[in-house]
């Protein structure tokens, strides 16, 4: 039977390290939970973090919950890119609440700092997160606790409120001093790590969410790998390197179109859509895939036929094309994604939400 006093949300960022250590310093037993999905998290770093920061960490896969959140649309809106920070926190803390019993824990620790983020760490938003995640009586924010009403854990004496902090605002001075107090020398860089805060990834992910009927975790992993092209709601992902091809092999679904050059070296590509592919669209996709094979391009210029093997549902055919980059399949842009995302915003919150850089 596991027994921890508290479970801590652990992103790998400095605030999450300090929040856990501050509670541990009181002699309480803390299990850190590192949430990961295709968009954030580094479960491969757990061993390093445990050693470096003296923590006990378990990975928690929240991919499915997170994709469901994106599909239904975040109730509290997006940040500067495709990051739904407030709803993300609610998903993670709700999951932590479900895990409390498994870890024998009586409270949850979160490293949020009042006023550190314009959208997701305002006082009203922190209250909304606590309310919507149903953790009113069990959520402790050790870094800003002294600026908030005492929690039941403090009132009962389980946690010594006097040893908690009253950090406020965007500066990191207090955090760095506390890190020094704990002898922490490897200071994580602020703000790094969540792909949803980045333009490059938003341009890849947004079409998946807006153009597929029922996006899955697999879709977002595919969007994160190789070159991305869209023609309406036909999606073509073209591997850029050997490593991409290995990932594609793992992600390939039976009803995907699998493109591979016949007789020439070249990339692997996956065609995916919520509707049936017509032969003209398959031809256009095959021509683009072949354009990434220099040998196929040269052979075509010398008058040789170039074929691309297309496999779907176990049926294979060869499509003959002229390799060409001039295609109706185009790479999705950040600007197009941004315009659609910003159109979803509630006007009253626009200025603050645009400034939200992410919570890591
Ligand atoms: S920046 Fe942090 S809080 Fe915001 S969506 Fe990404 S992981 Fe969630």
Boltz pocket constraint, residues with backbone or C-beta under 6 A from the ligand:
constraints:
  - pocket:
      binder: B
      contacts: [[A, 40], [A, 82], [A, 83], [A, 84], [A, 85], [A, 86], [A, 88], [A, 89], [A, 194], [A, 195], [A, 196], [A, 197], [A, 357], [A, 358], [A, 359], [A, 360]]
      max_distance: 6.0
